[in-house]
Amino acid sequence: MNSVQKEKEEIIPMSELKMAWVPYVPKNAWKFDPLTQKPRAYFLKTSQRRTALRGLKEEQLRRWEYALPYIFLPRVQEEPTANSEVSILLDIDGQSNKVPPLTYDWQFDELEEYTKTVVKDCQLDEKHTDSIRQQIRDQVNEKKKAFREEKVAWQARLNGLSEKEKKALEELKCLKYYPKNSVPDLSTVKVSILAVFFLHFDEV
């Protein structure tokens, strides 16, 4: 689940949206027991009834709109790296409206100098200097903590895969198909990208 409005992506089971990958069984194999057939492809299918969609609340509909198929692919998803830039929102008693959202870079900005610059540029009372400095420290620490948790979670997911699963994900190919119809002409709009999770398909 991802959108411009959301601060960060949310990974949920497909079942929450009544969706699942189901095996494709060609018509010529229908005379056999489907359970004995080895599927060559899977399709994304929903069990959500069409009539039920009309009764969904606005919030529920938004979840469907912002949903993207996702699979954890270590070969294309690099281990999280820290972004040292932090968006700072200061809470200053009686003068908050003077301070716009700030960007602080803990790698390149020197805290003491940065704080003095904020006080001067925003025409704040110097008595707020210590409070501003502490608020910046707190928000930087929150960002660092969130990054550490993200890195631990990524490693845990990687460690949770069996050798068989790792091999399967390494060999997995992602293919993208376009309709062959001539109207409308899709030849000029074909792209190899799905989303940030896959970056590019192996074949279009």
Secondary structure in CASP SS format (residue, H / E / C, confidence):
PFRMAT SS
TARGET T0000
AUTHOR 0000-0000-0000
METHOD secondary structure of the structure
MODEL  1
M C 1.00
N C 1.00
S C 1.00
V C 1.00
Q C 1.00
K C 1.00
E C 1.00
K C 1.00
E C 1.00
E C 1.00
I C 1.00
I C 1.00
P C 1.00
M H 1.00
S H 1.00
E H 1.00
L H 1.00
K C 1.00
M E 1.00
A E 1.00
W E 1.00
V E 1.00
P E 1.00
Y C 1.00
V C 1.00
P C 1.00
K H 1.00
N H 1.00
A H 1.00
W C 1.00
K C 1.00
F C 1.00
D C 1.00
P H 1.00
L H 1.00
T H 1.00
Q C 1.00
K C 1.00
P C 1.00
R C 1.00
A C 1.00
Y E 1.00
F E 1.00
L E 1.00
K E 1.00
T E 1.00
S C 1.00
Q C 1.00
R C 1.00
R H 1.00
T H 1.00
A H 1.00
L H 1.00
R C 1.00
G C 1.00
L C 1.00
K C 1.00
E H 1.00
E H 1.00
Q H 1.00
L H 1.00
R H 1.00
R H 1.00
W H 1.00
E H 1.00
Y C 1.00
A C 1.00
L C 1.00
P C 1.00
Y C 1.00
I C 1.00
F C 1.00
L C 1.00
P C 1.00
R C 1.00
V C 1.00
Q C 1.00
E C 1.00
E C 1.00
P C 1.00
T C 1.00
A C 1.00
N C 1.00
S C 1.00
E E 1.00
V E 1.00
S E 1.00
I E 1.00
L C 1.00
L C 1.00
D C 1.00
I C 1.00
D C 1.00
G C 1.00
Q C 1.00
S H 1.00
N H 1.00
K H 1.00
V C 1.00
P C 1.00
P C 1.00
L E 1.00
T E 1.00
Y E 1.00
D E 1.00
W C 1.00
Q C 1.00
F C 1.00
D C 1.00
E C 1.00
L H 1.00
E H 1.00
E H 1.00
Y H 1.00
T H 1.00
K H 1.00
T H 1.00
V H 1.00
V H 1.00
K H 1.00
D H 1.00
C C 1.00
Q C 1.00
L C 1.00
D C 1.00
E H 1.00
K H 1.00
H H 1.00
T H 1.00
D H 1.00
S H 1.00
I H 1.00
R H 1.00
Q H 1.00
Q H 1.00
I H 1.00
R H 1.00
D H 1.00
Q H 1.00
V H 1.00
N H 1.00
E H 1.00
K H 1.00
K H 1.00
K H 1.00
A H 1.00
F H 1.00
R H 1.00
E H 1.00
E H 1.00
K H 1.00
V H 1.00
A H 1.00
W H 1.00
Q H 1.00
A H 1.00
R H 1.00
L H 1.00
N H 1.00
G C 1.00
L C 1.00
S C 1.00
E H 1.00
K H 1.00
E H 1.00
K H 1.00
K H 1.00
A H 1.00
L H 1.00
E H 1.00
E H 1.00
L C 1.00
K C 1.00
C C 1.00
L E 1.00
K C 1.00
Y C 1.00
Y C 1.00
P C 1.00
K C 1.00
N C 1.00
S C 1.00
V C 1.00
P C 1.00
D C 1.00
L C 1.00
S C 1.00
T C 1.00
V C 1.00
K C 1.00
V C 1.00
S C 1.00
I C 1.00
L C 1.00
A C 1.00
V C 1.00
F C 1.00
F C 1.00
L C 1.00
H C 1.00
F C 1.00
D C 1.00
E E 1.00
V C 1.00
END
